[in-house]
Amino acid sequence: MYTHTAKRSGLKHRKAVRSSNTPVAGIDHNQPPVDPLEGRLTVRPDEAWRMLGIGHSKGFAMIARGDLTVTRLGGVTLIHADSIRAMLAKSSISDRAKAAVASVRARKQTRQEREGAAGVMP
């Protein structure tokens, strides 16, 4: 790891830059990945948004649509870990299914175009 300096508003700040082949400290790359939801029933919204890689507005829109199940205790909103897992499983399967259907339709359309072009004589 090396550092370089960047000038920002007249002050020099040191920014750490990691080369691509440097292993990340604290991660054993020979072990399977750890499930962040393992052993947990619920997570707070900010934690769920960080896990899902989405923002505040998108996350609460998913709650409003019913994609995520929540429990409210007093002023605390808790998102069920099972609903996060189910939503991720559903979206990955549906994305793959949509891609497969689009691929089949594209092949069928090009085949029909070829057959139509071969059958038409000027």
N, C-alpha and C positions, 0 to 999 in steps of 0.2 A: 504494500500500500504506500502511496506517496501523496504528497499534498501540493497544492499550488495556491497562489494568492490571487484574489480577485478584488479589484477596487470597487467599492460601493460607497458613494457619497463621501469620497475623500479618505475613507478608512480602509485599511487592508484587512480582509477577512480570510481566514484559512478554511479551505473546503477540502474535505477528505475525498479522494477519488480512488475507487477500487478497480483494479484491473480485472478483466473478465475471468481469468483462470485462478484467482485467489479464492480459496474456500471461505465460506462465511463462518465466523467464529461461533461456537456453541451449537452447531448443527452437525450431527453425525450422518453423513451421506450414505452410509451403509445400512442404516435403519429405515424401516418403512415410515412414511409421513404420519404425524400425529393428528388425530381428529380433534380440533379445538372444541367441539361440542361433546366429547366423550364424558359421560358421567354427569352431564348437566341437563336439567329439565327446561330451564329458561335462560335467556340472555337479555341484557338491556339493549335498547335500540341502537345506540352508538356502536356497541360491540358487533351487533348483527350487520350493520351497514358496512363496517370495516371488513368483516368476513366476506360479505357479498360483493364488496367493491362498488357500492352505490352510495349516493348522497342522501341527505336528510329528506328532501322532498320526494324523491323516488321511493324511498323506504316507506314513508307514511302513506304514499299513494298505493303501494302494494298492500298495506294493512287495510286501507279503505276498500279496495277491490276484493278483499278476502283471500288474497294469496298467502298471507301469513296470519297465523292464529295468535292472538294476544290475550293476556290477562292483565287487568288493571287492579292494583292493590293500592288504595289511597291515591297518591299522586304519582305512583311509579308504574310505568308500562313495561311489561315483561313479554318477550316474544318466545313462543314455544320452540324448542330446539327441533322437535319432530317436524314442525311445519317448515322450518328452514331446509331440513334434509329432503322432505317431500317436494318442495318447490324446486330445489336444485335437480333432483332426479327427474321430475316431470319436464323441466325445461330442457335438460340435456337430451332426453329421449325425443321430445317433440321437435327440437332443432334438427336432430339426425333424421327423423321421419320426414320433415319438410324438405330437407336437402335431397333425400332419396326420391321423393315424389317429384320434385323439380327436375331431377336428373332423368327420370323415366319419361316425363312429359317432353323434355327437350329432345331425347332420342327418338321418341315417337313422332314428334313434329318434323324433325329432319328427315326421317324415313318417308313420311307422307309427302314431303316436298320433293324428295328424289324420285319417288314413284310417280308423282304428278308430273314432274318435268320430263320423265322418260316417256310417258304415255301421250304427251301433247306434241303433235306434229304441226309445223307451220304450213 
